């Protein structure tokens, strides 16, 4: 792809002709002409008009074949130097965007957190297990904060907490806030080394102390140049986006609770300017000798950490700290200037601290912490190439020989020029379409183009073919654009998006939704599914790579697309829902109920009256909720009617079927407009309208309102029961999982037409079982209008408290009153979920009522 592209068609060299080249195509055309001509004779020279057209066609096909052999990025107008946004515009992502994933194992977390917190010491993250040895989703995180931190910057504990929340997976959490390990100081009591004299002694001793400090504190040397500059072919998947370095692998293997002197010797191996280490001893300061039994081991090792402490090397601060140090050069002990040496060692330590304070991990890990900003806006990208209007006909490059002969014979053979122009038009029409479609490929595959066209038809005009308009029976302005195309543009758009998704091993099959209750007219439904599929392709890296990602509750969740769990958004797109982000689903019902007063009772219908009922709407009528008036406009328009029928979801469900709107055939023009219920023997009296046309308009408006309310009322909530455990005692274990061991709840609207349909519920359950992480036990809850209203009130309350709690932890510590309030809200939400689960289990033997439109 990086090789320069040819600017023209190269002349063929070799014995065997290109099967798709000009020579082979001309020979094939002549052979077919000979077979069709029978006994007729021709010399196949340029003055033969048929041969002239044949050669023009062969030249044009050769050019099209040459263009088709170009790399796909070239056909899309992409260049190797284009940025990621230009490539993602066509659903093409670099491997650095596709392959990295979130941390899963302890090893993943250790390496990833090490990149995010390069200054952390004794970093430990462990998975808690139950007595049977099974992971329950809780992690413990402990580390030693830097001692001389900048007071204006958040501490490492808060940074670690924020990093974990930004990368955690569904049904996982920290068992308690990160634990700060207090430093237990040790000193380098005795040191005897031999040096070569190739480096300044303070610099050598400073690096030696730094390596000992890293080894004691379980740190590895920083290597930002290795993180940012990866050799070609070294890329692999995982949370780092690359293979682990040898130093990182050794660091993982050396994380042992006991520190041996040999560990320090290995750490100092290869130090430039150091010839040998003859003696090296660590000891506790005099003020900490009482802790020797818990720190110093009989075999010379040291206990690296305890319950709330961890070892830390104290750098020399006084001249007495260097009394046991001996530096040999050429076998003789060097005289150490203690005062200047101490000052230079402290300066070395300060420089190293400032260097590490400015580091922030690798480029891949920094990208992981960035909030996903959505698909790049159109104004941030270069405009797509426009269609050329200067189409050059293939016959325009024919030799002048035939044109001269045609001019001479025009008077002798009437109509010859018109015949020639007609033949040229038949040829150029096809060639023009091929060229136009090739030029429009960027518009066809660009995911940020809302245009639903998949063909760009055009006719050659007078500028390209003089005399063509005189042969047209219909003026070009009156010809239907693309009327000759027998392929549905939306279907072709769907096929192209399927192809783009297949490049990533994905498929978005909406065929399973056919036959289920629908809120759209057929054409609007296909357009709606096309928008969903395009949105799926735009957000594919997030929806695929981070399918198991959990939201960050330290940030707002509702109405925030970048904080919605990708699994929730993925399921919403697969189920054909209008919106996939987290939002309150009861808002539409609340807006509707604000218009209501007392509910209007249904009136029973007699047998004679039932026989006289006539529908006012066509049974095939469908609404266009995305193209018609908004919900607020419909509520304002139908305010008087809604105040009469009351807050009745059954009425909304019945209004979804257009054939339910009926009038009495014998009541005349002013008969009341009725809406039949499920039984067909009772109805709501909507209004007394003077004419059938007004009845039809009112029925259609209420039908569209019912479609819009249920469409906007559909959605999902993902709830993690693990996060509902008590937090009052920060060190307490997690509360038992809810009944049945559910680790993930999917809360859905059960009051809508699709939510009540058993087939839709089974499809939702099957998709959740397929898309959710395999190790999680998931449950789907279908809530009616009242239960959904109660759940969302408690859910919103808990989200607000949880965000305040997280922000308090990031600021230092959460107040006990806030923890207690959060625990109460969590308990209420947990009871609400368990009640809904029990009621759903009791009603499992009786399938929910189906709307008549869903019945076979």
Secondary structure, 3 states (H helix, E strand, C coil): CCCCCCCCCCCCCCCCCCCCCHHHHHHHHHHHHHHHHCCCCCCCCCCCHHHHHHHHHHHHHHHHHHHHCCCHHHHCCCCCCCCHHHHHCCCCCCHHHHCECCCCCHHHHHHHHHHHCCCCEEEEEEEEECCCCCEEEEEEEEEECCCCCCCCCCCHHHHHHHHHHHHCECCCEECCCCEECEEEEEEEEEEEEEECCCCCHHHHHHHHHHHHHHHHCCCCCCCHHHHHCCCCCCCCCECCCCCCCHHHHHHHHCCCCEECHHHHHHHHCCCCCEEEEEEEEEEECHHHHHHHHHHECCCCCEECECCCEEEEECCCCCHHHHCCEEEEECCEECCCCHHHHHHHHHHHHHHHHHHHHCCCCCHHHHHHHCCCCCCCCHHHCCCCCCCCCCCCCHHHHCCHHHHHHHHHHCCCCCCHHHHHHHHHHHHHHHHHHHHHHHHCHHHHHCCCCCCCCCCCCCCCCCCCCCCCHHHCCCCHHHCCCCCCCCCCHHHHHHHHHHHHHHCCCCCCCCHHHCCCCCCECHHHHHHHHHHHHHHHHHCHHHHHHCCCECCCCCCCCCCCHHHCCHHHHHHHHHCCCCCCCCCCCCHHHHHHHCCCCCCCCCEECCHHHHHHEEECCCCCCCCECCCCCCHHHHHHHCHHHHHHHCCCHHHHHHHCCHHHEEEEHHHCCCCEEEEECCCCCEEEEEEECCCHHHHHHHHHHHHHHHHHHHHHHCCEEEECHHHHCCCCCCCCCCCCCCCCCCCEEEEEECCCHHHHCHHHHHHHHHHHHHHCCCCCCEEEEEECHHHHHHHHHHHHHHHHHHHHHHHHHHHCCCCHHHHHHHHHHHHHHHHHHHHHHHHHHHCCCCCCCCCHHHCC
